[in-house]
Amino acid sequence: MTRKLFVTTALPYANAAFHIGHMMEYIQADIWVRFQRMLHHEVNFVCADDAHGAPIMIAAEKAGHTPQQFVVQIAAGRRQYFDGFHIGFDNWHSTDGAENHALVKDIYRALRKNDLISTRTIEQFFDPVKNMFLPDRYIKGECPKCASPDQYGDNCEVCGAVYAPTDLKNPFSALSGAKPVLKTSEHYFFKLSDPPCVQFLENWTQDGKLQSEVANKVKEWFVKGDDGQGNSTGGLADWDISRDAPYFGIEIPDAAGKYFYVWLDAPVGYLASLKNLLDRRGTNFDTYLADPQLEQVHFIGKDIVTFHTLFWPAILHFSGRKVPDHIFVHGFITVGGDKMSKSRG
């Protein structure tokens, strides 16, 4: 039987050229895609630049460009790497494309209709020197779970823990080095802790869509316990999906000055790139995705497992969309035992 495959790699962040980690993943996926085509299966292999977020806004400002100009310049340098390594993407798009803006808002409205969006006032780190709320990746400190130093404000690269920036120990601003101060702001949340959401994810993550090692790791995130003082620990927490202006991204409908967190709109870029390709071919996007024979396949690195095994399938399922059929996860390229990291130079 001929397989029908929709295949993606992780979206590279559009603030620098490709590095060896990107090319490793693209080559892995390209080999797999070529093999499927040699077996006469039908494949649409797409990706896009992850174009939003405060880091791009900050980098563009330093370069004296608008964020849009900055992203276009980065994207212009991609072709030589695809050609040089013979990577055969069918389409390369941008999360700042019109398709992504429309799809993200449609998904959000569907989640809101299903009562999976809530708002609440939170305390958030603010850089008193730069006079702005700090994105998660611009707050560093010690992991609250394993105490590893120099970890980002959203997840630990050592133990894989996911947490709020305010959970970090000894936090500091990666922009100015200043100790951040807490300020309040109203934020929007996806109710990941909602019982139907938890039940869906417990089933989805353990039914063969993930490698066994990944499935075993993910299972740990559902386990609830207590800290010995009567406080519950563990389990899934609601996901903060909004950021305050100034921010380069997609504005939340009916919420002036609030933008979708880049990690909400980035994976939707997979669908946006596919839609951009199918529209140009004259193929109906919704009909294509509705085909029960279609398999949705993602190749990613292990540092973004949480986003692809919890948030991504949940927002797809509860907005009435197709969920991934396979997520293939690879490890890091390391130097001296540490992850090779663009953001760490």
ZITABEL-V17204 format. One record per pair of residues at least 4 apart in sequence whose ideal C-beta (glycine too) atoms are under 6 Angstrom apart, sorted by sequence separation. I is the first residue (numbers start at 1). GAP is how many residues later the second one is. If there is no record, write none. Layout:
# ZITABEL-V17204
I;GAP, I;GAP
This chain:
# ZITABEL-V17204
18;4, 26;4, 54;4, 65;4, 80;4, 93;4, 100;4, 134;4, 143;4, 163;4, 200;4, 201;4, 210;4, 227;4, 243;4, 260;4, 262;4, 275;4, 300;4, 304;4, 305;4, 306;4, 307;4, 308;4, 313;4, 315;4, 334;4, 36;5, 60;5, 65;5, 82;5, 95;5, 111;5, 112;5, 127;5, 134;5, 142;5, 143;5, 151;5, 156;5, 172;5, 173;5, 192;5, 210;5, 260;5, 278;5, 283;5, 316;5, 334;5, 335;5, 37;6, 111;6, 226;6, 227;6, 252;6, 317;6, 36;7, 60;7, 63;7, 126;7, 127;7, 142;7, 155;7, 173;7, 278;7, 316;7, 332;7, 333;7, 143;8, 225;8, 251;8, 252;8, 300;8, 124;9, 125;9, 171;9, 206;9, 225;9, 12;10, 33;10, 57;10, 60;10, 140;10, 148;10, 205;10, 224;10, 249;10, 250;10, 275;10, 278;10, 313;10, 56;11, 223;11, 224;11, 249;11, 33;12, 146;12, 153;12, 245;12, 247;12, 143;13, 146;13, 205;13, 125;14, 139;14, 145;14, 137;15, 250;15, 9;16, 145;16, 242;16, 243;16, 9;17, 136;17, 136;18, 243;18, 144;19, 308;19, 9;20, 51;20, 202;20, 241;20, 144;23, 241;23, 305;24, 7;26, 49;26, 139;26, 296;26, 298;26, 141;27, 142;27, 302;27, 141;28, 142;28, 296;28, 136;29, 141;29, 296;29, 297;29, 298;29, 299;29, 300;29, 301;29, 302;29, 141;30, 295;30, 5;31, 139;32, 140;32, 289;33, 140;34, 14;35, 7;36, 138;36, 11;37, 13;37, 14;37, 138;37, 3;38, 4;38, 5;38, 6;38, 7;38, 8;38, 9;38, 198;38, 2;39, 8;39, 11;39, 134;39, 15;40, 125;40, 15;41, 47;42, 51;43, 52;43, 193;43, 15;44, 45;44, 46;44, 51;44, 192;44, 193;44, 263;44, 45;45, 46;45, 47;45, 48;45, 49;45, 50;45, 51;45, 130;45, 193;45, 267;45, 44;46, 48;46, 127;46, 130;46, 134;46, 192;46, 48;47, 129;47, 191;47, 192;47, 127;48, 127;49, 129;49, 189;49, 190;49, 127;51, 189;51, 190;51, 127;53, 128;53, 187;53, 188;53, 188;54, 125;55, 126;55, 187;55, 14;57, 30;57, 126;57, 30;58, 123;59, 185;59, 14;60, 17;60, 26;61, 123;61, 124;61, 23;62, 18;63, 121;63, 121;65, 122;65, 119;67, 119;69, 118;71, 239;72, 118;73, 116;75, 54;81, 218;91, 205;104, 204;109, 133;111, 201;113, 214;115, 197;117, 200;117, 209;117, 210;117, 162;144, 104;146, 105;148, 101;149, 104;161, 104;164, 103;165, 100;168, 103;168, 100;169, 103;169, 95;170, 95;171, 100;172, 99;173, 95;174, 97;175, 99;176, 99;177, 93;180, 67;181, 91;182, 157;182, 93;183, 91;186, 90;187, 57;191, 56;192, 54;193, 52;196, 52;197, 116;202, 114;204, 111;207, 111;208, 53;209, 110;209, 52;210, 110;210, 107;212, 50;216, 48;221, 48;225, 46;227, 46;228, 46;231, 11;255, 11;258, 8;262, 29;270, 25;274, 4;289, 4;290, 5;290, 6;290, 7;290, 8;290, 9;290, 10;290, 5;292, 21;312, 19;323, 16;326
